[in-house]
């Protein structure tokens, strides 16, 4: 058997284990000495962690990619578990989970960051996607937004606003995804009016087949109702 297992750091192993257990993982091994170490498993997924006191989740750049045909099932399971754990879906800060996206280079994926700052990307191959010029430009904006999550908002907001204004007449899914991210930031800033205006436009543009995107809008609207 050939197996590669990533081992990620965390500040508090007990807190991290409790977090992953809330996502349906089971602790299959744990030791406290000579160093804190544990193994978490969920069906065929295995993640190993070690505890280190000076770990800073805000400065963590550790990540791994999980390639699986179960991406949609895992996305639904993780979002439901995170809603139950937090009372609402965490979309910013730590922990957080992104939208699920069909990437132009042929992967359907989402990512979530745990309380230790480790980013887990989960995706499946779907083949290359045909996109309009506007959709391609907006895809780059989405990539920027996801990668810049920890950047100051004054860096992210102008990029999103410019993209929305430029492509406002484009009826494409990526525009609504950019608007959704911008609404999320507006909620964080306390600008609920702007957030609601953007979410109304998103709901008007989404089709019935966009189940995950509509659920994301519902999650953000819950943040406005129950901040």
N, C-alpha and C positions, 0 to 999 in steps of 0.2 A: 504494500500500500504506500502511495506517495501522498504526503500531506504537508501543506504550509499553513502555519497558524500565526497570525499577527498577535503581538502582545502590547497592550496599550497602558499608559500610565493614568493614575487618578490620585487625587489627594486623600479621599476617604473611601476605602474599599467597601465598607459596610453600606454607605449611602449609595454608591454606584450599584451594588448588587441589588439593593431594594428597588432602584430605578428600573433596572433591566427585568427584574421579576415582575414589575407592573406591566411590562411589555410582553409577558408570556415566556420569558426565559427561566431556566432552572439552573441553580448552582449545583454543578456536578463535582466540583472539587474546590476546597478552600484550605489555605494554611496561613498561619499568623507569623511563623518563624521558619527559617532565618529571615525571611522577608514576606510581607503580605502579598498573597497571590491567590487568584481564583479563576475558575473556568466556568463560563456560562454557555448554556446550550438551549437552542429552540429548534426542535426537529433536527435538521441537518446543519444548521448554522452554529458555529462555535466561535466564541470570542474570549480571549484571555486578557486579564488585567493584573497589574501590580500596583501596590500603593507606594507613594512617595510624598513626603510631607511638603516639600517645596513646589509641588506641581501647581501651576496657575492655569485654570480652565480657559481664561480669556486670551492666553498666549499659546494655546495648544494648536498645533498644525498637523496632528496625526490623523490619518484617514485610511480607509480601505474600500475596495469596490467588491460588491457581491453581485455576481451575474446569475440570474435565475429566471425561469419562466413564470415564477410565482410572484412577480413584482406587484401586480395589482392586488392580489390577496394579502400580501405583506403590508402594502400601503394602507389598505382598509383596516387591517388588524392593528397596525401601529397608531394610526390616527384615532381609532376608537379607544384604544388603551390610553393614549395621551389625553384625550378629552375626559375620560373617566378619572385619570390621575389628577389633572389640574382643574377640572371643572370647565375648561375651555381649551381649544386647540392652541398650543404654543407655537407661534409662527416667527417670533423674534426673541433674541436673547438665548439663554441656555436653560433647559433644552429647547429645541425647535425642530420643526419638520417643514420641508418645502412642499410645493405643489408637485404632482407627478406630471412629467413632460415627455412629449415625443421629440427627440432631438433630431436635427437635420442629418446628422451623420449616422443615423440608423439605430438609435437606442431609446427605449422608453425607460425613464428613470426618475427617482426621487432621492432626496438625501435627508438624513436627520442627524443632528448633533446632540450628543448626550450631555449629562450634567458635568462631565469632565472635559468637555470641549472636543472630544473625538468625533469626527465626521464620518458617518457610514453612508456610502452611496450604494443604492440597490437598483439594478436595471436589467433589461433583457433586450436582445437584438430583435429589431423589427424591420430592418431594411432601410435603405436611404429614402428620405422624405422629400417630396417635391414641394417647394415653397415659393410663394410670390416674392418679389423684391422687398415689399413692405414687411412680410412675415420674416424674411431673413434678417432685415435690419433690426426688427423688434426682438428676434432671437438673440442677437448680440447684446441688446439692452438687458434682456433677462439674465443672460450669462453674467453680465457685469453686476447686476443686482444681487445675484446669489453669491458671487465671489466677494462682494463688498459688504456683506452683512455686518461685519465688525468695524467698518469705516464710519466716520462721523456722518450724520444725516445730511449735513450741508454739502457733502461730497456726492451723495447718492441722489438726493431730490432733484437737482437741476438736470441730471441725465434722464431721469424718468419723465419729468415734466416736458422736456424738449422732445422726447420720443413720442409722448402722447399727443402733443400739439402737432407734430409733423405728420403723424399717421392717423389722425383723428377720423379721417374719412375712409379708413381701410377697415373693411369688415373681415377681420381675421382673428383667430383664437389668441394669438400672441399679444395683440393689442389689449384684449380683455385681461390677460395674465399680467401685463405691465400695469394696467389700471388697478388690478387687485393688490399688487404689491404696494403701489402708491397709496391706496386706501388704508392698507395695514400701517404704513408709516404715519399717515394722517391721524389714525386712531391713537398711535403711540404719543403723538404730539398734542392730543386733546382736541384736534380739529375734526369733530364728528360730523359737521355739516359737509365738509369736503369729502370725507370718507363715504358718507351716505350717497352723495351725488355721484361719485365714481362707481359705487356698488350698484346703484340703480341702472347706470349705463351698461355695466357688465351684465346684469341680469337680463336686460332688454336684448343684448346681443347674443347671449349664449343659447344654444339649441338644447332640446330635451336630451340629446345624446351626451351632453357634457356634464355627466353626473358628478364627477370629482370636482370640477370647477364650480358647479353650483353649490356643492357642499362647502367648499372653501369660502364662498360668499356668505353662506349661512353662519359659518364659524366666526367670520369677522363681524357680522351684524350682532352676534351674541356678545362680542367684546364691547360693542357700543352700548348695548342694553345693560350688560353686567361688567363694567370696566374693572 
